Amino acid sequence: RMHPHSFQQLANLIQSHHVFSSQGNKPQACIEFQLAVFLCQLGSSTGSLFEV
């Protein structure tokens, strides 16, 4: 588990990275959602990061 304040701090640290800016017509999901999906997958005992 991750404390909400720590989650928000991490999101704030990575939000300006170019991979989170949309390059096409379709907007990306918000950084918090993308981070939550990544962390959930990372903490999963059945999946690997390569399946994300």
N, C-alpha and C positions, 0 to 999 in steps of 0.2 A: 504494500500500500504506500501511497504517497500523500503527504500532507497537501491540502489545496494551495496553501501559500507557496510551497516549494514548486508545485506544478505551474503556478502562474509565473513564478520567477524564471523557470526554465523556458516557458513559452515566450516570455519577454526577451530572453537572451537569444533565442533562435529565430524570432519572427522576421528579422531584417535580412535573413539569408535569401539569396536569389532563388533557391528552389521553391520557396513559398510564394513567389509572385507569379501570377498568371501570365502566360505568354500568348494565349489564344483568346478566342471569343468567349469561351466558357470559364467562368470564375472558379477558383479552387475553393475547397472547404476551408473554413477558418482554421487558423493555426492550432487552436486549442483542440479542435476535433481531430486534426491530423496527428497531433502529439498523443492524444488519448488512444487512438487506434494503434499507433506504433508501440506505446508502452504496454497496452493490453496484449498485443502480440508478443512482445518481448518477454512478458511475464507468463505467457502460456506454456504449459508443460507439454502440449501436444503439437504445437506448430513451430516452424522455424522462420527466421526473418526472411528467408528467400521465398516464402509462400505469401508474403504480404503483397 
